[in-house]
């Protein structure tokens, strides 16, 4: 499976949500990382043909996806950030209903529903009403409905938003298990979800892809250095006003700061390897001295 985005652009009046993106994706997990408002959802909705671009094209195996129409949509499974469900439906009835909408034959729908209910860990909740499920269990239902047509392209918009740590880990493992022989695009602003699952990371800011590559490639090309700085408490305010600080750890005797800077921020600073969180702060954090410069 191959998706090619050629100069893809989407504007709403004078506002440009997606700005001339050129990108090629094949099978594997792609992590789309950016803050809220970066244009991630707009991009994904175009990939699902829910929005038409105002410029550029999207090709699936060489064909324009909007010209392919239903042929392309049959290849796609989509989990939006807020997917609609009917609270009085049981898990099984809801999946049967969605399968019917997608045009899955009844015999195939029954088989796929039973397989997916087990795969996403909902076997004991199959006959429970959706309104009785936890947030994490509802997200698992969302993944199951996206997989009903056995898609070759799986698009997941903020799939772990609002989940507790255990559910997020379960969800990441589930996504990894579903990625075999598929193209999976996972959008999030949660760094660890990308760090542990993505084969390739796409960093999106103001509608554009500002960096892309594997985890090692992205961290190795960090434009600035990362410093570990043990300092007295009285120096913390001065440093956070002048530099981007990705972490502050306080103990009884000093404060350990993790600082992003091209220059050595203090005498005690030691250069360390950057993490994806450091890269995220470099691209998306507030400027040094702003009220929100410490994450």
Residue pairs with C-beta under 8 A, 6 or more apart in sequence:
1 26
1 27
1 60
1 61
1 75
1 152
1 153
1 182
1 183
2 24
2 25
2 26
2 59
2 60
2 61
2 62
3 23
3 24
3 25
3 26
3 47
3 58
3 59
3 60
3 153
3 183
4 23
4 24
4 25
4 58
4 59
5 21
5 22
5 23
5 24
5 25
5 56
5 57
5 58
6 22
6 56
6 57
6 58
6 59
7 20
7 21
7 22
7 55
7 56
7 57
8 18
8 20
8 21
8 22
8 23
8 43
8 46
8 53
8 55
8 56
8 57
8 58
9 16
9 18
9 19
9 20
9 21
9 53
9 54
9 55
9 56
10 16
10 17
10 18
10 39
10 42
10 43
10 46
10 51
10 53
10 54
10 55
10 207
11 17
11 54
11 55
16 207
17 39
17 42
17 207
18 39
18 42
18 43
18 46
18 53
18 207
19 39
19 206
19 207
19 208
20 55
20 56
20 208
21 43
21 56
21 207
21 208
21 209
23 202
23 209
23 212
25 183
25 185
25 200
26 183
27 181
27 182
27 183
28 179
28 183
28 184
28 199
28 200
29 175
29 176
29 179
29 184
29 186
29 197
29 198
29 199
29 200
30 183
30 184
30 185
30 186
30 198
30 199
30 200
30 201
30 202
31 186
31 188
31 193
31 194
31 197
31 198
31 200
31 201
31 202
32 40
32 43
32 44
32 185
32 186
32 187
32 188
32 202
32 204
33 188
33 189
33 191
33 194
33 201
33 202
33 203
33 204
33 280
34 40
34 189
34 203
34 204
34 205
34 284
35 189
35 205
35 284
36 189
38 204
38 205
38 206
38 207
38 284
39 204
39 206
39 207
39 208
40 157
40 187
40 204
41 81
41 157
41 187
42 51
42 207
43 187
43 204
44 78
44 155
44 157
44 185
44 187
45 51
46 52
46 53
46 58
47 58
47 65
47 76
47 153
47 155
47 185
48 73
48 76
48 78
48 155
49 65
49 66
49 69
49 72
49 73
49 76
52 66
57 64
58 64
58 65
58 66
59 65
60 68
60 72
60 75
60 153
63 72
65 72
74 103
74 149
75 151
75 152
75 153
76 151
76 153
76 154
76 155
77 146
77 147
77 148
77 149
77 151
77 153
77 154
77 155
78 146
78 155
78 156
78 157
79 139
79 142
79 143
79 145
79 146
79 155
79 156
79 157
79 159
80 157
81 157
81 158
81 161
83 142
83 145
85 94
85 130
85 138
85 141
86 94
86 97
86 130
87 129
87 130
87 131
88 129
88 130
88 131
89 97
89 129
89 130
90 126
90 127
90 128
90 129
90 130
91 117
91 122
91 125
91 126
91 127
91 128
91 130
91 133
91 141
91 144
92 113
92 117
92 126
92 127
94 130
94 141
94 145
95 109
95 113
95 116
95 117
95 141
95 144
95 145
95 148
96 109
96 110
96 113
98 145
98 148
99 108
99 109
99 112
99 113
99 148
99 149
100 106
100 109
102 148
102 149
104 112
104 148
104 149
109 148
112 147
112 148
112 150
113 144
113 148
116 144
116 147
116 148
117 123
117 126
117 144
119 144
119 147
119 174
119 177
120 140
120 141
120 143
120 144
120 174
121 140
121 170
121 174
122 137
122 140
122 141
122 144
125 133
125 137
130 138
130 141
133 141
134 167
135 162
135 163
135 167
136 163
136 164
136 166
136 167
136 170
136 171
139 159
139 160
139 163
139 167
139 171
140 171
140 174
142 159
143 156
143 159
143 171
143 174
143 175
143 178
146 154
146 155
146 156
147 154
147 178
151 182
152 181
152 182
152 183
153 182
153 183
153 185
154 178
154 179
154 182
154 183
154 184
154 185
155 184
155 185
156 175
156 184
156 185
156 186
156 187
157 187
158 187
158 188
158 189
159 171
159 175
159 186
159 188
160 167
160 168
160 171
160 172
160 188
160 190
160 193
161 188
161 190
163 171
168 190
168 192
168 193
172 193
172 196
172 197
175 184
175 186
175 197
176 197
178 184
186 193
186 194
186 197
186 198
188 194
191 276
191 277
191 280
194 201
194 276
195 215
195 275
195 276
198 215
199 214
200 212
200 213
200 214
201 211
201 212
201 213
201 214
201 215
201 218
201 276
202 209
202 212
203 209
203 210
203 211
203 212
203 218
203 279
203 280
203 283
204 210
205 283
205 284
210 283
211 218
211 221
211 279
211 283
212 218
213 221
215 276
218 276
218 279
219 273
219 274
219 275
219 276
219 278
219 279
222 274
222 278
222 279
222 282
223 262
223 282
224 260
224 261
224 262
224 282
225 260
225 261
225 262
225 271
225 274
226 246
226 258
226 259
226 260
226 271
226 272
226 273
226 274
226 275
226 278
227 258
227 259
227 260
227 261
227 264
227 265
227 269
227 270
227 271
227 272
228 256
228 257
228 258
228 259
228 269
228 270
228 272
229 239
229 256
229 257
229 258
229 259
229 265
229 266
229 268
229 269
229 270
230 254
230 255
230 256
230 257
230 268
231 239
231 254
231 255
231 257
231 266
231 268
232 254
232 255
233 250
233 254
233 255
235 255
235 266
236 248
236 255
236 257
239 245
239 257
239 259
239 265
239 266
240 248
240 257
240 288
240 289
240 293
240 294
241 288
241 289
242 265
242 288
242 289
243 259
243 260
243 261
243 265
243 288
244 259
244 260
244 261
244 281
244 282
244 285
244 286
244 287
244 288
244 293
245 257
245 258
245 259
245 260
245 288
245 293
245 294
245 295
246 258
246 259
246 260
246 277
246 278
246 281
246 285
246 295
247 256
247 257
247 258
247 295
248 255
248 256
248 257
248 258
248 294
249 255
249 256
250 256
257 265
258 272
258 278
259 265
259 269
260 278
260 281
260 282
260 285
264 271
277 295
281 295
285 293
285 295
286 292
286 293
287 293
